Amino acid sequence: MSLPLFTDRRLRGNLKFAQARFQEALDSYQQTVQNAFREVSDGLIAYQRTQEFRHKQEERTQAHRDATDLANVRYEGGVTSYLEVLYNEQELFNAELGLAQARREELLSVVELYRSLGGGWVEPQQQHLSQK
């Protein structure tokens, strides 16, 4: 059995087209995998950095807490004015605010890491539609 000349060319063209589509799909898959690894790596680094920053903020807050306690003792002992107490309380408030923000950033980095690992993330719009 022989095939016509034009059919052979068409079959070869189809084969080349299929091979090109396969290579394109393979390249796309490899790019997706590389992006996933990069996102996870970035997420781990971000979590580590935010965790370290939170630890520093905790130390800073504790130092201001101690300074505020000391200022209160000094005021009660008559060594200093109440202005020093107010100043230290203001600094403590700022430190506590910074600590709260650091905790928030750390938790957001955990959420982002979880999302990059594929942890059952559902977009709010999709979740709303799936509940109907």
KOLKE-438726 format. One record per residue (C-alpha): residue in one letter; y, x, z. Coordinates in steps of 0.2 Angstrom, whole numbers. Layout:
BEGIN
('a',(Y,X,Z));
...
***
This chain:
BEGIN
('m',(0,0,0));
('s',(17,7,-4));
('l',(34,2,1));
('p',(48,0,-11));
('l',(61,14,-11));
('f',(75,3,-4));
('t',(64,-3,11));
('d',(60,15,16));
('r',(79,19,16));
('r',(83,3,26));
('l',(69,7,39));
('r',(75,25,41));
('g',(93,19,43));
('n',(86,6,56));
('l',(77,20,65));
('k',(93,31,65));
('f',(103,17,72));
('a',(90,13,86));
('q',(90,32,90));
('a',(109,32,91));
('r',(110,16,102));
('f',(96,24,113));
('q',(106,40,115));
('e',(122,30,119));
('a',(113,19,132));
('l',(106,35,140));
('d',(123,43,140));
('s',(130,28,148));
('y',(116,28,161));
('q',(119,46,166));
('q',(138,43,167));
('t',(135,28,179));
('v',(123,39,190));
('q',(135,53,191));
('n',(149,41,196));
('a',(138,33,209));
('f',(135,50,217));
('r',(153,55,216));
('e',(158,39,225));
('v',(145,41,239));
('s',(151,60,241));
('d',(169,54,241));
('g',(165,41,254));
('l',(156,53,265));
('i',(170,65,265));
('a',(183,51,268));
('y',(173,45,283));
('q',(171,63,290));
('r',(190,66,288));
('t',(195,49,296));
('q',(182,52,310));
('e',(190,69,314));
('f',(208,62,313));
('r',(203,48,325));
('h',(196,61,337));
('k',(212,70,336));
('q',(222,54,339));
('e',(211,50,354));
('e',(215,67,362));
('r',(234,64,358));
('t',(233,47,366));
('q',(225,54,381));
('a',(238,68,383));
('h',(252,55,382));
('r',(242,44,395));
('d',(241,59,407));
('a',(260,63,404));
('t',(264,45,408));
('d',(254,45,424));
('l',(263,61,429));
('a',(280,54,425));
('n',(276,39,436));
('v',(271,50,450));
('r',(286,61,448));
('y',(297,46,448));
('e',(289,38,464));
('g',(291,55,472));
('g',(310,55,468));
('v',(309,71,457));
('t',(314,63,441));
('s',(323,47,434));
('y',(315,32,427));
('l',(321,38,410));
('e',(307,50,409));
('v',(294,37,413));
('l',(301,26,399));
('y',(301,40,387));
('n',(283,44,391));
('e',(278,26,390));
('q',(286,25,373));
('e',(277,40,367));
('l',(261,33,374));
('f',(264,17,364));
('n',(267,27,348));
('a',(251,37,351));
('e',(241,21,355));
('l',(248,13,339));
('g',(243,29,329));
('l',(225,28,337));
('a',(223,10,332));
('q',(228,14,314));
('a',(216,29,314));
('r',(202,17,320));
('r',(206,5,306));
('e',(206,19,293));
('e',(189,25,299));
('l',(182,8,298));
('l',(189,5,281));
('s',(181,21,276));
('v',(164,15,283));
('v',(166,-1,273));
('e',(170,9,257));
('l',(155,20,260));
('y',(144,5,262));
('r',(150,-2,246));
('s',(147,14,236));
('l',(129,14,243));
('g',(127,-4,236));
('g',(126,-12,253));
('g',(125,-30,248));
('w',(143,-30,244));
('v',(149,-48,237));
('e',(166,-50,231));
('p',(176,-64,240));
('q',(177,-74,223));
('q',(159,-72,219));
('q',(154,-77,237));
('h',(165,-93,236));
('l',(157,-97,219));
('s',(139,-94,225));
('q',(141,-106,240));
('k',(145,-121,229));
***
